[in-house]
């Protein structure tokens, strides 16, 4: 189906699909469970920026179109927006000259190839996006761990070797620090900051 990217997003939000002309005849030929691939020649209609990409996919859920000639007919469908897939990547599977008619029924092999190409790119894009989020979270965790280490170092530096309170606080100098490292019961407490920073 051919719709602007703006109208494709509206269909996703509305859970209903409508052809560019709003006529019933095209929708009435669709059956529950049919796959829909929305091709957007432009971002807006009319006069939007050129796009020439698939922008949404979904499945028909309604049994019959609803509406009238005044407002146009819509058919219930579960749709989701996808990262735009350029037409050039799908050209071998689509009857491009027929797209000007607004809606094209694809054969089983054509439909399966287009559906697989579009959903595969969407899933790959999501995987890359999730990987980037994981990397950012890891970087933030390392940064927090570094800040904790700097704070601990500042506290240790402020407690000199002549400060009686530093001997039992594990400041890193004096016999008190050696006893903490050798004491098994204190190993968990001493490594808590490091474990948090690496998680």
C-alpha positions in Angstrom: 0.0 0.0 0.0 1.3 3.5 -0.9 0.9 6.2 1.8 3.0 9.1 2.9 5.2 8.5 5.9 2.9 10.8 7.9 -0.2 8.8 7.0 1.6 5.6 7.7 2.3 6.8 11.3 -1.3 7.8 11.7 -2.3 4.3 10.6 0.1 2.8 13.2 -1.4 4.9 16.0 -5.0 4.4 14.8 -4.7 0.6 14.4 -6.5 1.1 11.1 -5.4 1.4 7.5 -6.9 3.5 4.8 -5.9 3.8 1.1 -4.8 7.2 -0.3 -8.3 7.6 -1.9 -10.2 6.2 1.0 -12.2 3.9 -1.2 -13.7 0.6 0.1 -13.0 -1.6 -2.9 -9.3 -2.1 -2.2 -9.8 -2.8 1.5 -12.6 -5.2 0.8 -10.3 -7.5 -1.1 -8.1 -7.9 2.0 -8.6 -10.8 4.5 -7.8 -11.2 8.2 -4.1 -12.3 8.5 -2.9 -10.7 5.3 0.4 -8.9 5.6 0.6 -5.2 4.7 3.8 -3.4 3.6 3.4 0.4 3.5 5.6 2.2 0.9 6.1 5.9 1.4 7.2 7.9 -1.7 7.2 11.1 0.4 7.3 12.2 4.1 4.0 14.2 3.6 1.2 14.3 1.0 1.3 16.5 -0.9 4.6 18.3 -1.1 6.7 16.4 1.4 10.3 15.5 1.1 11.1 12.6 -1.2 11.6 9.4 0.7 11.0 6.3 -1.5 11.1 3.8 1.3 9.0 1.2 3.2 8.0 2.8 6.5 5.5 0.4 8.2 4.5 -3.2 8.1 1.6 -5.0 9.7 -1.2 -7.5 9.5 -4.9 -7.1 8.8 -7.1 -7.8 11.9 -10.5 -6.6 10.7 -13.0 -8.6 8.8 -14.5 -5.8 6.8 -13.9 -2.1 6.1 -15.7 0.5 8.2 -16.6 4.1 7.3 -18.5 5.8 4.5 -17.9 7.6 1.3 -17.8 11.0 3.1 -14.9 10.2 5.5 -13.4 7.2 3.7 -13.2 3.6 4.7 -10.7 2.1 7.1 -9.8 -1.5 7.9 -8.5 -2.7 11.3 -4.8 -3.7 11.2 -1.9 -4.0 13.7 0.9 -2.0 12.2 4.3 -0.9 13.4 6.7 1.7 12.1 10.1 0.5 10.8 13.3 2.2 10.0 12.8 3.3 6.4 13.9 0.6 3.9 14.9 2.2 0.6 13.0 1.1 -2.5 16.3 0.2 -4.2 16.8 -2.7 -1.7 13.3 -4.1 -2.6 13.1 -3.3 -6.3 13.8 -6.9 -7.5 10.7 -8.1 -5.4 8.3 -5.2 -6.1 6.4 -4.4 -9.4 7.6 -0.8 -9.1 5.6 0.6 -12.1 2.4 -0.6 -10.4 3.0 1.3 -7.2 1.4 4.4 -8.8 -2.0 2.7 -8.4 -1.7 3.0 -4.6 -2.1 -0.6 -3.7 -0.6 -3.7 -5.2 -1.3 -7.3 -4.3 1.9 -9.3 -4.3 2.3 -13.0 -5.1 3.2 -15.3 -2.3 6.9 -15.5 -3.2 7.2 -11.7 -3.7 5.3 -10.9 -0.5 7.5 -13.3 1.5 10.7 -11.8 0.1 9.7 -8.2 0.8 8.4 -9.1 4.3 11.6 -10.9 5.2 13.8 -8.0 3.9 11.9 -5.3 5.8 11.6 -7.2 9.1 15.3 -8.3 8.9 16.5 -4.7 8.5 14.3 -3.6 11.3 15.5 -6.3 13.7 19.2 -5.6 12.8 18.6 -1.8 13.4 17.1 -2.6 16.8 20.0 -4.9 17.7 22.5 -2.2 16.8 20.5 0.4 18.8 20.4 -1.9 21.8 24.1 -2.5 21.5 24.7 1.2 21.5 22.6 1.6 24.6 24.5 -1.2 26.4 27.8 0.5 25.5 26.6 3.8 26.9 25.4 2.1 30.1 28.8 0.3 30.5 30.6 3.6 29.9 28.4 5.3 32.6 29.1 2.5 35.0 32.8 2.8 34.5 32.6 6.6 34.9 30.7 6.1 38.2 33.2 3.6 39.4 36.1 6.0 38.6 34.3 8.7 40.5 33.9 6.4 43.5 37.7 5.6 43.4 38.5 9.3 43.2 36.3 10.0 46.2 37.9 7.2 48.2 41.3 8.5 47.3 40.4 12.0 48.4 39.2 10.7 51.8 42.4 8.6 52.2 44.6 11.6 51.3 42.8 13.8 53.8 43.7 11.3 56.6 47.4 11.6 57.1 49.5 8.8 58.6 49.6 10.7 62.0 45.8 10.7 62.1 44.7 8.1 64.7 41.4 7.5 62.9 43.2 6.4 59.7 44.7 3.3 61.1 41.3 1.6 61.5 39.7 3.1 58.4 41.8 1.3 55.9 43.3 4.4 54.4 46.0 2.5 52.6 48.9 3.2 55.0 49.9 1.9 58.4 49.4 -1.4 60.0 45.6 -0.9 60.1 45.5 -1.2 56.3 47.5 -4.4 56.2 45.3 -6.0 58.8 42.2 -5.2 56.7 43.6 -6.8 53.6 44.6 -9.9 55.5 41.3 -10.2 57.4 38.9 -12.5 55.4 35.9 -10.9 57.0 36.8 -7.5 55.5 37.5 -8.7 52.0 33.9 -8.4 50.9 33.5 -4.9 52.3 36.7 -3.7 50.7 35.8 -5.0 47.3 32.2 -3.8 47.2 33.0 -0.6 45.4 35.0 -2.4 42.8 32.3 -5.0 42.2 29.7 -2.3 41.7 31.9 -0.4 39.3 32.4 -3.5 37.1 28.8 -4.6 37.0 
